[in-house]
Amino acid sequence: MAKVKKREKKRMVECNDKNCPIHGTLATRGIVLEGVVASDKMDKTVIVQRSRYVKLKKYERYRPVKSRIPAHNPPCINAKMGDKVRIMECRKLSKTVSFVVIEKLS
């Protein structure tokens, strides 16, 4: 969390979002994941896609698997499609959203 606050001081962006982990009151906990933004069509929400390989024991080969996780996108971070981001677990913000974008990696 200290790294996020140091980077935020450099940006000096105005953010009035109460669900922002940096400027608002949203507490984060638990799982920290990295992925690529696959969709940013929703308002203040992005879909983060994670790709990995799973071993198929029977065939002794690996199969690609992807998971798509909806995450809240605060206005101060404003991740766009194709950005690599770090997301962190938080309380449920809606029916499907229980993660929040904490920083852009690239």
KAVEN-V511101 format. One record per helix or strand. SS is the DSSP state (@ for helix, = for strand). FROM is the first residue (numbers start at 1). TO is the last residue. Records with the same first field share a line. If there is no record, write none. Layout:
SS = FROM-TO, FROM-TO
//
This chain:
@ = 2-11
= = 28-39, 45-56, 61-72, 84-90, 99-104
//
